[in-house]
Amino acid sequence: MNADSVSFILILFFLFIGFLLIKKSIAESKIQYRCTHCGYTGKAKRRYQGSGLIELVLWLFFIIPGLIYTLWRTSRKRLAICPTCNNRDMIPADLPLAMKVDQDKKCPYCAETVKKEAIICKHCGKELSAEKEPSEIA
């Protein structure tokens, strides 16, 4: 093999890897997620687990551990992070648990979960009207 054929094979390899990564990111971007913390529904921010800074330092000074760390980071599933509250507990919006989150809300006084239509909290007995906030009452 001469140098031209090796470089051509390398270019094809990197184009193929790039195509696979783009295809995967497009498939992930179509999924709607629901945040179990704040109730946000929509696209999630995606990021790899681990630290990019550690990966860079390993690559600059220790090539083999850098390669191992990169393979570990990219082989794991990317985290779905809520863009409003930066919580990692996002679930696909079509799951039954996500639909249950739509039906419930948290009491602003005792932070217990109650039904969305509730007028009085079953845990603390306080009124849950939409126009009254805890800061206005106190």
QUISUL-V643011 format. One record per residue. N is the residue number from 1. RES is the residue in one small letter. PSI is psi in radians with two decimals (999 if undefined). Layout:
N:RES:PSI  N:RES:PSI
This chain:
1:m:2.37  2:n:3.07  3:a:-0.59  4:d:-0.72  5:s:-0.61  6:v:-0.78  7:s:-0.64  8:f:-0.73  9:i:-0.72  10:l:-0.72  11:i:-0.76  12:l:-0.71  13:f:-0.85  14:f:-0.60  15:l:-0.71  16:f:-0.79  17:i:-0.77  18:g:-0.72  19:f:-0.76  20:l:-0.73  21:l:-0.72  22:i:-0.73  23:k:-0.72  24:k:-0.73  25:s:-0.57  26:i:-0.73  27:a:-0.67  28:e:-0.53  29:s:-0.29  30:k:-0.26  31:i:2.29  32:q:2.35  33:y:2.75  34:r:2.24  35:c:2.24  36:t:-0.19  37:h:-0.93  38:c:-0.22  39:g:0.08  40:y:2.38  41:t:2.23  42:g:-2.73  43:k:2.51  44:a:2.64  45:k:2.48  46:r:2.37  47:r:2.71  48:y:2.62  49:q:2.56  50:g:-3.06  51:s:2.27  52:g:-0.54  53:l:-0.75  54:i:-0.69  55:e:-0.74  56:l:-0.79  57:v:-0.74  58:l:-0.70  59:w:-0.67  60:l:-0.65  61:f:-0.50  62:f:1.69  63:i:-0.82  64:i:-0.87  65:p:-0.56  66:g:-0.73  67:l:-0.77  68:i:-0.76  69:y:-0.72  70:t:-0.76  71:l:-0.67  72:w:-0.79  73:r:-0.80  74:t:-0.32  75:s:-0.37  76:r:2.76  77:k:2.43  78:r:2.49  79:l:2.45  80:a:2.08  81:i:2.38  82:c:2.24  83:p:-0.31  84:t:-0.71  85:c:0.03  86:n:0.55  87:n:2.52  88:r:-0.05  89:d:1.08  90:m:2.43  91:i:2.68  92:p:2.40  93:a:-0.30  94:d:0.03  95:l:2.64  96:p:-0.60  97:l:-0.67  98:a:-0.62  99:m:-0.56  100:k:-0.63  101:v:-0.59  102:d:-0.52  103:q:-0.24  104:d:2.81  105:k:2.93  106:k:2.44  107:c:2.26  108:p:-0.21  109:y:-0.82  110:c:-0.07  111:a:0.34  112:e:2.71  113:t:2.26  114:v:2.89  115:k:2.63  116:k:-0.56  117:e:-0.03  118:a:2.46  119:i:-0.60  120:i:2.37  121:c:2.29  122:k:-0.22  123:h:-0.81  124:c:-0.22  125:g:0.15  126:k:2.71  127:e:2.40  128:l:0.76  129:s:2.66  130:a:-0.52  131:e:-0.25  132:k:2.23  133:e:2.73  134:p:-0.57  135:s:-0.51  136:e:-0.55  137:i:-0.69  138:a:999
